[in-house]
């Protein structure tokens, strides 16, 4: 994991070797709480004696909090060090997990879990911003791909771990035995492994101004195109993340265990995609490669719902997951380079865009499924993904150029 910071190692000692692993672990650490509520939603609902439909709104509420928090981060990013904000995000994630463990009623559970939305927004945004500040241009694509893969690995590793612990004990023990130790270890790793200042834009730290940051971003057509494109690709991805396993359970009558394997396969595919794209983005260029990946993901998302053969549909489903992971890596790399002097503010807005897209995707998908069927849902969200790719290709610009 130290490949991207060999030059820093000579200057900053152990920081170079621990920096990227710490960021990757931080993105991994904010995932298990979400995996917990996804896998054990029924168990949690039984604990608080409420219907699953009501308990399921815990994720919606958290996403709304994450969206609002991301907007405020645009302000915080020009006032505080980015390392400090990331550490605060991990600390809040730990507080959220503790609150969920001790929750005695539904209101306390909702309030405690919503804090994780703030933590996730802070960690997700600041980890990418720190890569932009502390790495060289030719190394950022690999670094972004690895950090994004860390987030999806929380599903690959976390899902079986959480299931195993919950089968022996219960969901509260999962928090105590797995979620909290992971976050605490990540907090310590980030404290030691992430430098507090940047060698790359230190001259601008004292000159940053909030209004100037927002003005610079919103007057940049390419930056706006990236934000809009990321909203649309996030909407499109919800066809896989939220409705994919339900499609296979209802259309092909697969078992719950088989559906969990499908979800695990999608997470592995997404992880591989982000890692592959991270290594190829310099070769093919951020703009063109992003457009290709986003369009490809949209095509596969639009198609996987139309085939009656389960295995052929799954091939398309996993291809959609691979290209979604590639799109996440390359689109993030492209967005990161738009306004270098205001990366913190831009990545905060990008986090808000992704949270908004996820919420809209869940809402639009549910509405289409109520009125029509999975074919309309998949094709509509897939087309929105294709439109996102077109926006990236024609309206965005890669100010970094193609690095070979």
C-alpha positions as a printed NumPy array, in Angstrom:
array([[  0.   ,   0.   ,   0.   ],
       [  2.971,   2.306,   0.238],
       [  3.429,   2.508,  -3.544],
       [  1.856,   5.936,  -3.909],
       [  3.991,   7.77 ,  -1.379],
       [  7.577,   6.664,  -1.844],
       [  8.72 ,  10.283,  -2.338],
       [  6.973,  11.352,   0.833],
       [  8.594,   8.569,   2.813],
       [ 12.001,  10.119,   2.394],
       [ 10.818,  13.48 ,   3.622],
       [  8.233,  12.607,   6.228],
       [  9.532,   9.324,   7.603],
       [  6.855,   6.842,   8.633],
       [  4.058,   9.06 ,   7.312],
       [  4.745,   7.911,   3.756],
       [  4.255,   4.241,   4.549],
       [  1.231,   4.621,   6.828],
       [ -0.63 ,   7.37 ,   4.982],
       [ -2.47 ,   5.375,   2.324],
       [ -3.193,   2.322,   4.528],
       [ -4.64 ,   4.689,   7.15 ],
       [ -6.967,   6.346,   4.648],
       [ -8.037,   2.97 ,   3.24 ],
       [ -8.76 ,   1.668,   6.738],
       [-10.723,   4.813,   7.603],
       [-13.067,   4.204,   4.657],
       [-13.369,   0.57 ,   5.676],
       [-14.185,   1.541,   9.283],
       [-17.223,   3.678,   8.428],
       [-18.88 ,   0.783,   6.568],
       [-19.634,  -1.986,   9.111],
       [-22.402,  -0.067,  10.898],
       [-24.26 ,   0.249,   7.606],
       [-23.652,  -3.421,   6.801],
       [-25.04 ,  -4.277,  10.234],
       [-28.323,  -2.439,   9.688],
       [-28.658,  -3.913,   6.213],
       [-28.081,  -7.539,   7.208],
       [-29.791,  -7.505,  10.603],
       [-32.625,  -5.052,   9.996],
       [-35.227,  -7.662,  10.938],
       [-33.436,  -8.457,  14.207],
       [-33.129,  -4.782,  15.104],
       [-36.802,  -4.211,  14.313],
       [-37.759,  -7.103,  16.6  ],
       [-35.651,  -5.617,  19.396],
       [-37.572,  -2.346,  19.282],
       [-40.907,  -4.02 ,  18.416],
       [-41.559,  -1.992,  15.253],
       [-42.381,  -3.001,  11.65 ],
       [-39.463,  -3.537,   9.278],
       [-40.738,  -0.701,   7.075],
       [-40.354,   1.771,   9.922],
       [-36.992,   0.394,  11.   ],
       [-35.776,   0.628,   7.41 ],
       [-36.131,   4.403,   7.489],
       [-33.04 ,   4.534,   9.7  ],
       [-30.851,   4.489,   6.568],
       [-32.937,   7.149,   4.837],
       [-32.64 ,   9.415,   7.86 ],
       [-28.885,   8.835,   8.004],
       [-28.494,   9.688,   4.293],
       [-30.376,  12.947,   4.782],
       [-28.083,  13.835,   7.69 ],
       [-25.062,  12.928,   5.542],
       [-26.306,  15.228,   2.766],
       [-26.778,  18.172,   5.129],
       [-23.431,  17.48 ,   6.806],
       [-21.666,  17.452,   3.457],
       [-22.974,  20.93 ,   2.7  ],
       [-21.663,  22.195,   6.039],
       [-18.322,  20.573,   5.31 ],
       [-17.864,  23.078,   2.536],
       [-17.632,  25.632,   5.335],
       [-15.566,  23.486,   7.708],
       [-13.008,  22.535,   5.063],
       [-11.779,  26.122,   4.756],
       [-11.59 ,  26.636,   8.53 ],
       [-10.039,  23.439,   9.869],
       [ -7.266,  21.064,   8.928],
       [ -8.499,  18.174,   6.844],
       [ -6.779,  15.599,   9.048],
       [ -8.622,  17.031,  12.057],
       [-11.967,  16.725,  10.265],
       [-11.251,  13.11 ,   9.292],
       [-10.369,  12.233,  12.902],
       [-13.562,  13.916,  14.098],
       [-15.496,  11.84 ,  11.555],
       [-14.033,   8.592,  12.912],
       [-14.68 ,   9.713,  16.483],
       [-18.33 ,  10.478,  15.653],
       [-18.668,   7.061,  14.003],
       [-17.454,   5.486,  17.247],
       [-19.897,   7.587,  19.275],
       [-22.684,   6.552,  16.901],
       [-21.85 ,   2.864,  17.357],
       [-21.793,   3.241,  21.151],
       [-25.107,   5.049,  21.056],
       [-26.667,   2.265,  18.973],
       [-25.299,  -0.342,  21.409],
       [-26.881,   1.404,  24.405],
       [-30.134,   2.442,  22.657],
       [-33.153,   1.466,  24.703],
       [-35.826,   2.856,  22.383],
       [-36.388,   3.615,  18.714],
       [-35.842,   7.374,  19.004],
       [-32.451,   6.908,  20.634],
       [-31.5  ,   4.354,  17.953],
       [-32.443,   6.732,  15.129],
       [-30.598,   9.627,  16.744],
       [-27.489,   7.548,  17.445],
       [-27.37 ,   6.034,  13.969],
       [-27.831,   9.424,  12.302],
       [-24.522,  10.534,  13.83 ],
       [-22.836,   7.949,  11.613],
       [-24.074,   9.936,   8.621],
       [-22.01 ,  12.897,   9.795],
       [-19.008,  10.656,  10.437],
       [-19.226,   8.957,   7.052],
       [-19.531,  12.285,   5.252],
       [-16.473,  13.678,   7.03 ],
       [-14.299,  10.605,   6.51 ],
       [-15.324,   9.965,   2.919],
       [-14.77 ,  13.567,   1.882],
       [-11.576,  14.291,   3.78 ],
       [ -9.852,  11.039,   2.784],
       [-10.102,  11.952,  -0.901],
       [ -9.167,  15.575,  -0.201],
       [ -6.062,  14.455,   1.691],
       [ -5.006,  12.318,  -1.259],
       [ -5.21 ,  15.392,  -3.447],
       [ -3.093,  17.375,  -0.999],
       [ -0.419,  14.844,  -0.147],
       [  0.144,  12.804,  -3.304],
       [  1.595,  13.49 ,  -6.718],
       [ -0.698,  13.689,  -9.74 ],
       [  0.569,  10.48 , -11.337],
       [ -0.13 ,   8.55 ,  -8.107],
       [ -3.561,   9.917,  -7.189],
       [ -5.56 ,   7.589,  -9.425],
       [ -4.146,   4.463,  -7.749],
       [ -4.594,   6.001,  -4.316],
       [ -8.228,   6.978,  -4.938],
       [ -8.997,   3.527,  -6.327],
       [ -7.541,   1.82 ,  -3.273],
       [ -9.32 ,   4.075,  -0.771],
       [-12.68 ,   3.564,  -2.521],
       [-11.996,  -0.18 ,  -2.541],
       [-11.512,   0.058,   1.227],
       [-15.093,   1.23 ,   1.542],
       [-16.523,  -1.629,  -0.515],
       [-14.328,  -4.149,   1.306],
       [-16.343,  -3.39 ,   4.423],
       [-19.149,  -5.336,   2.728],
       [-16.893,  -8.143,   1.505],
       [-15.266,  -8.714,   4.905],
       [-17.876,  -7.207,   7.19 ],
       [-20.895,  -9.139,   5.949],
       [-19.635, -12.658,   6.836],
       [-18.054, -11.421,  10.082],
       [-21.243,  -9.708,  11.202],
       [-23.37 , -12.681,  10.207],
       [-21.106, -15.07 ,  12.134],
       [-21.095, -12.997,  15.334],
       [-24.844, -12.328,  15.17 ],
       [-25.626, -16.042,  14.759],
       [-23.746, -16.786,  17.992],
       [-24.872, -13.75 ,  20.012],
       [-26.907, -10.744,  18.733],
       [-26.59 ,  -7.458,  16.861],
       [-25.489,  -5.49 ,  19.944],
       [-22.523,  -7.823,  20.427],
       [-21.589,  -7.238,  16.778],
       [-21.184,  -3.545,  17.574],
       [-19.075,  -4.249,  20.636],
       [-16.924,  -7.012,  19.132],
       [-16.432,  -5.811,  15.551],
       [-17.722,  -2.325,  14.716],
       [-16.181,  -0.33 ,  17.581],
       [-12.745,  -2.061,  17.567],
       [-12.47 ,  -1.436,  13.817],
       [-13.238,   2.27 ,  14.199],
       [-10.91 ,   2.703,  17.178],
       [ -8.04 ,   1.002,  15.356],
       [ -8.652,   3.21 ,  12.327],
       [ -8.717,   6.318,  14.538],
       [ -5.314,   5.458,  16.02 ],
       [ -3.879,   4.576,  12.616],
       [ -5.071,   7.849,  11.086],
       [ -3.739,   9.893,  14.004],
       [ -0.272,   8.422,  13.526],
       [ -0.179,   7.899,   9.783],
       [ -1.679,  11.082,   8.328],
       [  0.424,  14.271,   8.252],
       [ -1.208,  17.437,   9.566],
       [  0.034,  19.772,   6.856],
       [  0.393,  19.578,   3.101],
       [  3.541,  20.153,   1.076],
       [  1.475,  20.887,  -2.   ],
       [ -0.849,  23.743,  -1.136],
       [  0.445,  25.127,   2.16 ],
       [  0.755,  28.656,   0.646],
       [ -3.021,  28.716,   0.173],
       [ -4.075,  27.609,   3.655],
       [ -4.132,  31.102,   5.103],
       [ -5.595,  32.639,   1.979],
       [ -8.632,  30.425,   1.678],
       [-11.932,  32.247,   1.901],
       [-15.324,  30.572,   2.135],
       [-17.172,  32.714,  -0.412],
       [-14.206,  32.654,  -2.746],
       [-14.129,  28.84 ,  -2.577],
       [-17.793,  28.435,  -3.496],
       [-17.556,  31.089,  -6.184],
       [-14.536,  29.432,  -7.764],
       [-16.36 ,  26.101,  -7.883],
       [-19.757,  27.249,  -9.129],
       [-18.19 ,  29.42 , -11.823],
       [-16.287,  26.396, -13.112],
       [-18.419,  24.653, -15.765],
       [-16.389,  21.469, -15.616],
       [-16.679,  21.216, -11.831],
       [-20.451,  21.631, -12.077],
       [-20.586,  18.982, -14.804],
       [-18.733,  16.579, -12.514],
       [-21.146,  17.242,  -9.638],
       [-24.198,  16.701, -11.867],
       [-22.638,  13.605, -13.416],
       [-21.948,  12.164,  -9.974],
       [-25.55 ,  12.771,  -8.879],
       [-26.838,  10.874, -11.917],
       [-24.398,   7.972, -11.637],
       [-25.287,   7.625,  -7.926],
       [-28.976,   7.477,  -8.873],
       [-28.197,   4.8  , -11.453],
       [-26.147,   2.661,  -9.051],
       [-29.109,   2.308,  -6.673],
       [-30.594,  -0.197,  -9.142],
       [-27.782,  -2.528,  -8.062],
       [-27.183,  -1.522,  -4.462],
       [-30.786,  -1.332,  -3.233],
       [-32.997,  -3.178,  -5.707],
       [-30.654,  -5.774,  -7.194],
       [-31.047,  -8.561,  -4.634],
       [-34.799,  -7.912,  -4.334],
       [-35.072,  -8.35 ,  -8.105],
       [-33.471, -11.792,  -7.955],
       [-35.502, -12.86 ,  -4.915],
       [-38.792, -11.884,  -6.56 ],
       [-38.115, -12.63 , -10.222],
       [-36.073, -15.842,  -9.88 ],
       [-37.325, -16.886,  -6.412],
       [-33.781, -17.365,  -5.1  ],
       [-33.24 , -18.045,  -1.408],
       [-32.101, -15.406,   1.059],
       [-28.743, -17.152,   1.4  ],
       [-28.254, -17.115,  -2.367],
       [-29.282, -13.448,  -2.476],
       [-26.62 , -12.666,   0.14 ],
       [-24.058, -14.388,  -2.1  ],
       [-25.201, -12.186,  -4.981],
       [-24.726,  -9.088,  -2.816],
       [-21.275, -10.3  ,  -1.783],
       [-20.402, -10.925,  -5.436],
       [-21.495,  -7.393,  -6.316],
       [-19.309,  -5.972,  -3.539],
       [-16.295,  -7.984,  -4.714],
       [-16.913,  -6.888,  -8.311],
       [-17.189,  -3.23 ,  -7.256],
       [-13.947,  -3.522,  -5.271],
       [-12.082,  -5.071,  -8.198],
       [-13.436,  -2.38 , -10.495],
       [-12.184,   0.459,  -8.316],
       [ -8.732,  -1.148,  -8.027],
       [ -8.468,  -1.811, -11.764],
       [ -9.542,   1.717, -12.681],
       [ -7.076,   3.213, -10.228],
       [ -4.229,   1.561, -12.107],
       [ -5.505,   2.432, -15.587],
       [ -6.735,   6.009, -15.146],
       [ -3.344,   7.573, -15.925],
       [ -2.986,   5.487, -19.064],
       [ -6.351,   6.329, -20.607],
       [ -6.99 ,   9.778, -19.109],
       [ -9.467,  10.796, -16.419],
       [-12.162,  12.354, -18.591],
       [-12.48 ,   9.747, -21.359],
       [-12.045,   6.801, -19.017],
       [-14.664,   8.189, -16.643],
       [-17.167,   8.685, -19.453],
       [-16.524,   5.159, -20.776],
       [-16.941,   3.547, -17.339],
       [-20.078,   5.495, -16.421],
       [-21.762,   4.762, -19.768],
       [-20.797,   1.08 , -19.574],
       [-22.199,   0.801, -16.052],
       [-25.442,   2.425, -17.217],
       [-25.776,  -0.006, -20.131],
       [-25.319,  -3.098, -17.962],
       [-27.696,  -1.723, -15.317],
       [-30.344,  -1.13 , -17.986],
       [-29.959,  -4.654, -19.406],
       [-29.617,  -7.076, -16.483],
       [-33.354,  -6.926, -15.63 ],
       [-34.505,  -8.026, -19.101],
       [-33.124, -11.57 , -19.289],
       [-35.043, -14.648, -18.192],
       [-31.898, -16.727, -17.727],
       [-30.597, -16.245, -14.182],
       [-26.932, -16.835, -14.923],
       [-26.823, -14.539, -17.937],
       [-28.602, -11.848, -15.926],
       [-26.063, -12.278, -13.116],
       [-23.172, -11.843, -15.555],
       [-24.622,  -8.492, -16.629],
       [-25.341,  -7.592, -12.995],
       [-21.753,  -8.236, -11.933],
       [-20.411,  -6.402, -14.99 ],
       [-22.54 ,  -3.449, -13.955],
       [-20.991,  -3.683, -10.493],
       [-17.446,  -3.8  , -11.9  ],
       [-17.976,  -0.756, -14.097],
       [-19.747,   1.065, -11.248],
       [-16.627,   0.562,  -9.125],
       [-14.445,   1.75 , -12.003],
       [-16.724,   4.753, -12.498],
       [-16.561,   5.666,  -8.808],
       [-12.761,   5.627,  -8.883],
       [-12.275,   7.567, -12.113],
       [-15.091,  10.078, -11.527],
       [-13.668,  10.849,  -8.091],
       [-10.184,  11.272,  -9.562],
       [-11.548,  13.61 , -12.241],
       [-13.569,  15.682,  -9.768],
       [-10.596,  15.942,  -7.42 ],
       [ -8.537,  17.8  , -10.064],
       [-11.145,  20.413, -11.032],
       [-10.321,  23.228,  -8.594],
       [ -7.017,  22.292,  -6.894],
       [ -6.949,  25.306,  -4.551],
       [-10.381,  24.445,  -3.143],
       [-10.339,  20.655,  -3.011],
       [-11.857,  20.449,   0.462],
       [-14.91 ,  22.491,  -0.471],
       [-15.353,  20.729,  -3.816],
       [-15.106,  17.248,  -2.32 ],
       [-17.612,  18.261,   0.368],
       [-20.028,  19.324,  -2.366],
       [-19.267,  16.091,  -4.209],
       [-20.108,  14.099,  -1.088],
       [-23.394,  15.994,  -0.864],
       [-24.036,  15.235,  -4.547],
       [-23.497,  11.508,  -3.995],
       [-25.752,  11.475,  -0.913],
       [-28.441,  13.333,  -2.842],
       [-28.098,  10.953,  -5.783],
       [-28.378,   7.919,  -3.52 ],
       [-31.516,   9.29 ,  -1.864],
       [-33.063,  10.192,  -5.227],
       [-32.165,   6.812,  -6.687],
       [-33.854,   4.991,  -3.819],
       [-36.946,   7.194,  -4.118],
       [-37.22 ,   7.088,  -7.918],
       [-36.588,   3.339,  -7.963],
       [-39.265,   2.679,  -5.366],
       [-41.753,   4.909,  -7.207],
       [-41.11 ,   3.143, -10.543],
       [-41.408,  -0.258,  -8.917],
       [-44.759,   0.649,  -7.376],
       [-46.176,   1.905, -10.674],
       [-44.475,  -0.416, -13.16 ],
       [-41.918,  -3.23 , -12.843],
       [-38.207,  -4.008, -12.591],
       [-37.732,  -3.581, -16.343],
       [-38.846,   0.059, -16.183],
       [-36.816,   0.612, -13.007],
       [-33.618,  -0.833, -14.461],
       [-33.895,   0.824, -17.85 ],
       [-34.753,   4.24 , -16.378],
       [-31.921,   4.279, -13.857],
       [-29.568,   2.787, -16.442],
       [-30.392,   5.537, -18.94 ],
       [-29.714,   8.154, -16.275],
       [-26.282,   6.569, -15.881],
       [-25.675,   6.795, -19.62 ],
       [-26.687,  10.469, -19.54 ],
       [-24.175,  10.961, -16.709],
       [-21.43 ,   9.522, -18.915],
       [-22.384,  11.849, -21.756],
       [-22.211,  14.831, -19.388],
       [-18.741,  13.792, -18.238],
       [-17.547,  13.437, -21.837],
       [-18.919,  16.646, -23.343],
       [-19.045,  19.086, -20.408],
       [-16.149,  18.155, -18.137],
       [-12.494,  18.956, -18.617],
       [ -9.43 ,  17.281, -17.163],
       [ -7.174,  20.175, -16.057],
       [ -4.433,  17.699, -15.145],
       [ -4.191,  16.369, -18.693],
       [ -3.381,  12.751, -19.505],
       [ -0.602,  11.336, -17.387],
       [  1.226,   8.438, -18.99 ]])
